[in-house]
Amino acid sequence: MRQNEEPGVMTGIALLLPITLSTMAIVLLAPVLPGILAEFSGVPGHEYWVPMILTIPALCIALLSTFAGLLGDVFGRRRLLMASFVIYAAVGVAPVFLRGLWAILISRVGVGIAEALIMVLSTTMIGDTFQGRARDKWLAAQTAFASLSALLFFNIGGQLGSFGWRTPFWVYLSALLMLALVLVYTREPKSDVPHGQAAKIHAHASSAGWAGFPWARMLLILAITVYGAIFFYTVQIQASSGLAVLGVTNPARAGFLTSIASIGVPLGTFAYSRIGRWPVQRLLTIEFALLAVGFLLMGRANTAGTFMVGCFVNQLGAGLLLPTLLVWAMSLLAYEVRGRGAGMWQSAFALGQFLSPVIVTLAATHVGGVLNAFVVFSCGAVVGLVVLLLCASKIARMGDVDGASLLANLHG
């Protein structure tokens, strides 16, 4: 991409595709997990260690995304992103050749480090490259793209898994194709404020470190993101358990029904593209209301059909919620602090993802099963809704961000 060219569709796609790599890390390997368990059945504690092949990358994202964003702010986004693709491909395909479980686990830590960089830097570059409605559109598209790619990777993993559990790891080389797209269709971002002001702000940011970071606003968004991410992943992780209680015990059928309900996520994201300019507090109110209604329908369902309606309503709210929070966060962040802010948001989202199954299990243990746990989650969403309504005026003020306030934030 030449310096004087305006970013186009291919630029957006080049920066959107990397979001699928974090989904790939888990979903691609889920169909071959039984084969990996069988391969390392002689390793003590294998029933605990082998599933970490899937989950370690997500934990790395939670722990390292803020640091990844800081690196992007200091050293630049594009070159670091391209180097991360190379690392991802190399360590991602390594289990094809590695024979020991511990070596494979170490390679998965490498995948997680590369993922943290890729997730944060690609999101940051979308914020750097696009402005206004175009920025909102491409940021919102990340949620839909990740959800749809999960369906694709599950099927790819299943098909390749028929040739052996190591075969799906070859797909990690697709990161090199993404590297080529970034190389051709993007350029190193520049500050999004006028040159004279940018130089002054950059000097201030360099000398003051985090002094220009909008802490109060970001901490509110991060708290809502952790809370919302717990709800976001509940259906995707726990729907099959709920269906089993209602008599749907066939894994293939349960997976199919869950994938149908999960279409609510991209539909919610599409709806966001139409209403995303509404006030933030109105959007959050609608989203938490949909989550609450969906969980309540799931928890009180007597049939699989009613349960799936609840799942769909819930996922519709989830598909609206995540782009709302991401776009809101990115709108607060000027170029000089955008990388670390995006990293903090990714960490918050990954932390909610990690906590989701733990909280569902804890609730199910204390209230008599997973369906009752969904009712508890409905109450939790209502609590979030009430808090949002009580804090509506403050959230409205925090949602109103323009260039002048960004400059004010950077000058403390």
Sequence and secondary structure as in RCSB ss.txt:
>XXXX:A:sequence
MRQNEEPGVMTGIALLLPITLSTMAIVLLAPVLPGILAEFSGVPGHEYWVPMILTIPALCIALLSTFAGLLGDVF
GRRRLLMASFVIYAAVGVAPVFLRGLWAILISRVGVGIAEALIMVLSTTMIGDTFQGRARDKWLAAQTAFASLSA
LLFFNIGGQLGSFGWRTPFWVYLSALLMLALVLVYTREPKSDVPHGQAAKIHAHASSAGWAGFPWARMLLILAIT
VYGAIFFYTVQIQASSGLAVLGVTNPARAGFLTSIASIGVPLGTFAYSRIGRWPVQRLLTIEFALLAVGFLLMGR
ANTAGTFMVGCFVNQLGAGLLLPTLLVWAMSLLAYEVRGRGAGMWQSAFALGQFLSPVIVTLAATHVGGVLNAFV
VFSCGAVVGLVVLLLCASKIARMGDVDGASLLANLHG
>XXXX:A:secstr
  TTS   HHHHHHHHGGGHHHHHHHHTTGGGHHHHHHHTTTSTTHHHHTTHHHHHHHHHHHHHHHHHHHHHHHH
 SHHHHHHHHHHHHHHHHGGGT  SHHHHHHHHHHHHHHHHHHHHHHHHHHHHH  HHHHHHHHHHHHHHHHHHH
HHHHHHHHHHHTT TTGGGGGGGHHHHHHHHHHHH      SS HHHHHHHHHHHHHHTTTTS HHHHHHHHHHH
HHHHHHHHHHHHHHHHHHHHTT   HHHHHHHHHHHTTHHHHHHHHHHHHTTS HHHHHHHHHHHHHHHHHHHHT
 SSHHHHHHHHHHHHHHHHHHHHHHHHHHHHT  HHHHHHHHHHHHHHHHHHHHHHHHHHHHHHHHHTSHHHHHH
HHHHHHHHHHHHHHHTHHHHHHHH   HHHHHHHHT 
